[in-house]
Amino acid sequence: MDFKEATENLCAGVSHEELAAALGVSVATIRQARLRPDARAHRSPPANWQRAVIELAQRRMREYRHLIDSVRQL
């Protein structure tokens, strides 16, 4: 693993597309739910959004643990 690969992994986040797929909704639904509550296009968050956020965060933690181990071995 080189510097570029390590920093790309470090800086990668969860995209709207990934979150939408985990929730089984459209990207537009995610974007609308993230708007300010007083925005005209605001929508309520999808059902069970907490479960999806937890699962995605846990996956990200595993990826960070792997990144840490990989960089330590250099």
N, C-alpha and C positions, 0 to 999 in steps of 0.2 A: 504494500500500500504506500503510495507516495503522498506528498503534501496536498496536491490537487484533489485526489480521491478522498483523503481524510477530511478536508475542509468542505467538500461537497456533501459528504455524509453528515457532517456536523451541522451544516446550515440548511439541510433539507427539512421541510415542514410537511404538514398534512395539507393536501390541496382540497379545494372545494369539491373536486371530482371524487377524490377518495372518500370524503365524508358523505357525499351524496350516495355513493355506491354502498357504503356501510349501512346507510339508513334506508336504502331502497327508494330514494326520492330524486328529483331532478336537481341539477346545480342551481337553477333559478330559485327553487324552494329554499336551498341553503342560503343563498345570497339575500333573499327577502327576509328570512328569519334573523339574519345578522344586522339588518338595518335598525336604525333608532326606532323605538316603539311609536314615536309620533310621526314617522314617515308614512306617506300615503300607501306605499307599496309594501310596508311591513306585514309579515305574516307570522303566525305562531310557529314555534319550533316544531319539528316532526316529533311524533310520539317516540318514546324510548330513546331520545337523543342521548341521555346520560350513559346508557349502556354502550352505545357506539363510541362515544368520546372516551370512555374508560378503556375499551378494547383497543382503540387506535393509540391511545397514550401508552398502554402496556406494550404494544408492539414496538412503539418508538423507543421505549426504555430498553427493550431487548436489543434493538439496533444500536443504541448508544453503548450498551455493555459490550457488544461485539466490536464496535469501533474502538473503545477504550482498550480492550484486549489486543486488538490488531496493532494499535499504535505502540503499546507497551512492548510488543515483541520486536520492534524495529531497532 
